[in-house]
Amino acid sequence: MGPKLLLLFIVGDILGTGVYALTGQVAAEVGGAAWLPFLVAFIVATLTAFSYLELVTKYPQAAGAALYVHKAFGVHFFTFIVAFAVMCSGITSASTASRAFAANLATGIEWEASNTEIMLIALAFMALVMAVNLRGVSESVKANVVLTLVELSGLVIVILIGCYAIAGGDADFGRVVAFDTPDDKNVFLAVTTATSLAFFAMVGFEDSVNMAEECHEPHKIFPRMMLTGLGITGTIYILVSICAVALVPVGTLAGSDTPLIEVVKAGAPDFPMDKILPFISMFAVANSALINMMMASRLLYGMSKQGVIPKSLSKVHARNRTPWASILFTTALAFGLIAYVSNASDDAIAVLGGTTALLLLGVFAVVNVAVLVLRHDRVDRPHFRTHTAIAITGALSCLYLVTPLSGRDSEQYEVAGILLAIGLVLSVPIYLFRRAQGEDLEITDPEDIPPHELP
């Protein structure tokens, strides 16, 4: 894989549901300075990306947070928790995308759907994702390029319309620097609360580590393309958020499940782009949902094959070779999440998106520590090396955004706790049984495992 294709793959992994769905909720926390949490999220993601770059160029065949943690600490239970948290983040991300898909569909066909109707559409969409997943999907880099260009086109439309309106004097730049924090929060707490949501828009870069083996001289090409991809997406997000708050009052943005459509309506009321953007948004979030559910089901399949959760979840369809048991289980979790959060919260998208960020920030904090622990492991290949101070700063910033001190909504902890509790229910009985039988509890080193022949 050449640098250009790799760059598009990384940008495509990061772009998706977050900025399409959560710009309004971010603005609700900080007012017109909605660009600032996206900037902070970009900085935190970049710090962690440096640790991933060292690990992926050092171990190009052992990509993935849980596998790095296994190499660093070698603790069976800790490795499982990290792997299960990554899997759960895929499910919460896909659930967020399903709610965003339903909201954009209702907007696109000009239907004033109720919360229950949005929930039902989201469930139906998730069932469709399950059907596609069961049939088998072969993702290629070239297909990802097409999907990336479609996703990117929606954001470029927003930026161009915003610039057009700004040039015509229809923007209020006074709002762009105006902090308006709810519940008498101080500015620092408001920014960190908003960052805990905005970080959802930056996740995805960690998935691209799986492409390291496809690059010639990954220690040279991969770091440059990873950081360039992060810079491109961060710049797009900041420009989109500036255009949004300059053209649309914060209250309107915060009250909409489709905030970018409000921007298009305000910036170009005489053009039909507000009829087109909902369907571009649907395409973007649908792609995110499918990719995340595929990741979650196959990660669960891998844990089952390792014997750390019930073996019944590793059953594979005889003809399609898809892990049907894991697909059904992860889809059932997504159904439960969508229904529970839709009924328990007034803002399901923010809760699900925030929970995704919560789970991954916890994983990223551990990865930043793992890169330091693995410094003692010498390899005979050239690789990228991050500064120790960057890894420590990355770990501390991720850890802070995980804690309640950051102002994170308590509902996100509830959802994450429920999901991790399900993991414990699945794993602890097997762990205790294997220990009683005197069996080896260690997970096999990933570099010793042959690749799974799954579509």
N, C-alpha and C positions, 0 to 999 in steps of 0.2 A: 504494500500500500504506500502510495506517495504522500507527500505532505498535504497537498490540496484536498485529497479525499479524506485523509485523517482529520483535517481541520473541519470539514463539513460534518463529519461524523460526530465530532466532539460538540460542535455548535448545536447540532440536531438533538444530541442527548440532553443538553441543558435547556434548550428552548422547550416550551410546552405549556402546561396548565397554569403554572404559578402566576406569571404576569397577566395572563388573560383573565384570571379569576380573582386574584387577591389584591390588585392595585387599590381598590376601594377600601378594603379593610385596613390596609397599610395607611392610607390617607386618614382614616378615621382615628388612628392612634396619634398621628403627629401633625395633622392638618395639611397645609400646602407643602410642607417640606417632605413630601412622600418620597422624593428622590434620595434622601439621606439614608433611610434604612436599607434601600437597595445597594447603596454605595458601601455601607458597613457590611452587609451580607456578602458582597463581592470580595471585600478585604479578608473576611474570615474564611471564605471558601478558598481564596488564593493561598492563604497560609497553610491550610490543610492540603491543598493540591501539591505544594512543595514536598510534603511528606509522602504522598502517593507517588510522586515522580521518583523519589529515591527508591521506594519499595518496588515499583513496577519495573524499573530499569535494572534493579538488582535481582529480582525474581520474576522474569517475564513469563514463566510458565505457571506461576502461583498467584494469579490475580484474584483479588477479592479481600475485603476487610477481614473476614473471619479466618481466612487462610494466613494472612499476615499475623494476626493475633495468635493463631496456633503456633506459628514458627517462633514468635517472641516469647510466649508464656507457657505453651504446652499443657494448659489446663483444660481438660475435656469439657467441664461444665461452662467455663468462661467462653470457650470457643463456641459452644452451642448457643449461649445467650446472645453473643454478637451476631451469629448467623441468623438466629430467629428474629432478632431486631431488624436486620436488613430485610428479611423476608416480609415482616410486618410493615415496614416502610413502603414496600412495593404495593401491598394491599391498600394501605391508607392513601397512597398517592393515586392509585387507580380509582379508589372510591371518590376521591376529590374530583378526579377527571370526569367520572360518571355524573356527578352532580352538576359540574360545569357544562357537560354535554347537554343535559336535560334543560338547563337554564337557557343556553344558547339556542336550542331547538325551539323552545317556547317563544323566545324573542324573534327568531327568524321567521316564524309563521304567524307572528303577531297574536299570540295566545296568552291571555292573562291566567296562567296556570297557578293553582294553589300549591302550598308546600307539599301536601299529600300527592298531588298529581306529578309534581317535580320528582318526588321520591319514587313513584311508580315508574316513571320514564327512566330514571337512573337505574333501577333494578332491572328493567327490561334491557337496557343497554348493556349492563354487566352480564346478563344471560347471553347476549349476542357475542360478547367478548369470550365468554366461556366456550360457546359453540365453535368459534374460530380457533381457539386454543386447542380444543379437543381434536379438531380436524388436522391440525399441524400447520405451522407457519414457518417458512424458511426465509429468514431475514437476510438480506444482502446489503452490502455497503452502497451499491448503486441505488437500490430502492430507498435507502435511508437518505440519500442525497435529494431525491425527489420530495420526500416527506419534509425534509428540512427546508427546502425552498418554499414549499407551500406554507409551512408554519411561519417562516421569516417574512413572507409576503404580507401577512396580516399585520405584523408589527411595523413593517415599513410603511404600509398604508396609514396607520395611526400617526407615525412620525411626519410623513409628508403632509397629511391633512393638518396636523398641528402647526407645522411650519407655514403652511399656506394661510391659516387663520391668524397666526401671529404676525405675519407680514402684512396682513390686511387690517391690523389693529384691533382684532377681536379677542385678544388675550389679556388677562389680568395678571401681570408678572408680580404684583404685590403679594399674591397668594403663594407664590413659589417659595418665599422665604418666611412665610408666616407659620409659626408653631401654634397649634391649637390642640392642647392635650386634654383628654377626658379625665374625669374624676380627680381633678386637681393633682395629677401626676407631675413630677418635675420633668424637665426636658430629657435628662439622661435616661430615666426609667421609661419614658414614652418612646424614645428611640430604640432602646433595647427590646421593648415589647413588640414594636413594629418590625424590628429586625428578625425576631423569632418567627414571624410570619413570612417576611420577605425572603428569608433563607430558603424557603420552599422553592422559589424561582431559580435558585442557583444549583440545586441538587441535580445529579445526572452526570457530572464530570467524572465521578468515581467509577461509573460503569464503563467508561472508555478505556480503562486499564486493560480490559480483555482484548483490546486490539493491538497491544504492544508487540506481540509475537508476529503480527502481520507487517511490521515496519522493518525496513532496512536500517541498521544502526539506530535502534530505538533510543539509546542513551543520548543521541544527538537530535533526532527528529522529534521524538515524543514530547520532551519538555517544552520545546519551542512552540509546538502546535497546541499543547494543552494550555499554556499560558496565553497564547494568542486567542484561542477559543473563549477562554474565560473573559479576556479583555473585550472581545467583540460583544458577547452577550451582556456583560455588565454595562457597557456603553449603551446598548439598545434599551435595556431596562431603565436606565437613568433618563434617557431621552423620552421614552414613553411616559414615564411618571411625571416629568416636567410638563410635557404637553397636556397630560390629563388634568393636572391641578390648575394649569394656566387657563384652560378652556371650560372646565366644569367645576361648579362649586363642590366643596368637599362633602357636604351633606348628600348631594345627589350621587356622587361616586360611592360613598359608604353604603348607601341604601340600595345599590344595584348589584345583582349577581353577574352582570355583564358590563363592567365599568368601561371597557374600551369602546363599546358600541355607543355609550353616552358621549364619549370624546368625538367620535365620528359624526354623530348627530349635531353636536354643538359646533364643530369646525367646518362642516360641509353640509348644511341642511338641504341644499338644492341638488346634491348629488346622491345617487342611490347606493353609496358604499355601505350605509348602515344596513342594507338588505343583504349585502354580500358577506360582510365581516362575520356575522354569526355562524355562517356555514364554514368559513375558513377556520374559525375558532373551534367548531365542532370537529373538524378534521384533525386539528392539532391535538386536542385533548383526547380524541379517540385513539390516536397513535400512541400517546403517553400511557393510556389505560392498557392497551394490548401489550406493549413492551413490558410494563411493570407486572402484569399478571403472568406473563410468560416467565419472567425472572423469578417471581415468588413461587410459582408451582415447581419449577425446576430446582430451585434451592431447597424446597421442602423435600422433593424427590431425593436429592443428594443426601440430605440428613437422614432420610429413611434408609437409604442404601448403606449408610455408615452404621446403622443400627442404634442411633441415639434417640429416635422416635419410632413408633410402631412400623414394622415392616410392611404392613398392609398399605401404607401410603406410597410405596414404591412400585405399585402395580402399573404395568405399561400395556397400552392397547396393542393387541396382536398385529393389527394391520397398519395403523397409523404411526405406531411406535411413540405415541404421546403418553406422558405420565397421567393417566386419567384420574387415578385416585387422588393425587396431589392437586390436580386442577379442580376437581369437585370440592375438595376440602378448602382450598384458598378462596374459591368462589363463594362457598357458604359463609366464610368469615367476612367477605366483602358485603354480601347481602345483609348479614347481621349488623355490620358497621353502618351501612347506609341507612337502614331502618332505625337503628338505635339513635344515631346522631341526629337524624332528621326529626325525630320525635322529642329528643331531649334538649336540643339547642335551637336558638333562633338563627344561627349562622353556621349551618352544617359545613359549608365549604371552608370557612376559616378554621373550624375545629379539626377537620380532617387534614387540611394542609398543614396546620400548625403541629399536629401529631406526627406527620411525616418528618417535618424538620426536627422535632424533638428526638425522635428515634435515631435519625442519622447524625445529629449533632453529638449524641452520646457515643455512637460508633466512631465518629471522627476524632473525638477526644482520645479514645483508646488507641486509634491508629497513630496519632501524633506521638503518643508515648511509645508505641511499639517500634517506631522507626529508630528511636534512641536506644531501646533495649537491643535491637538487632545490629547495632554498630559493631558488636563483638564478632558477628558472623561475617567472615571474609569470603568473598567470591572472586573467581578468577576472570571476571568480565568487567569492562569499564561500565560505570553507572553514574547517574546523577547523585549529587549529595547536597542536601539542604543544610543550612546553618542550624546549629543546635538551638539558638535563640528563637528562630522562626518556628521550629517544632514545639518548643515550650510555650510560646505565645499562642500558637494555634490550639494547643491542648487547653490552655487556660481560658481562651475566648470561647471555645466550643463548650467547655464545662460550665462557664458562667451562663451561657444562653440556655443550657439545660435546666438550671436551677430556678426555683421560684423567685429569686432575687431579680431576674430579668423581667419580671412582670408577666410571665407566661400564664395564660388562662388555665385554671384548674381542670377544666373539662378535658384538656389535652392529656394531662397526667392520668385521668380516669381511663380514657380510651387506651393509652399506651399500657397502663397497668393491667387492664383486662386482657389485652393481647398477649403480653408477656406471661400472665398467669396461665393462659391456655397452653403456652409453650412448656411451662413447668409441669402442668398436668400430664402432658404428653411424654415428657422426658424423665421425670423423677422416678416413677415406678420402674422403668427400664434400667435406669442408672442403679437403683438399689438392688434390683434382681441380678444384674450382671456383677455387681460388687460382691453380693452374697455367693455367687457361683465362682468367684475368684477369676473372672474373665478380665482380659485387658480392656481398660476403659479409655485408652488413648485413641483419638481419631487418627486415621492414617494420614501421613504427610501427603499433601495434595500433589507434590511432584512425583509421587509413587503410584498415583491412581491413573489408570488409562482413561481417556476421554469417554464420556457417555455418548452412545450413538442415539441421540435424540434429535428430532427435527428442529 
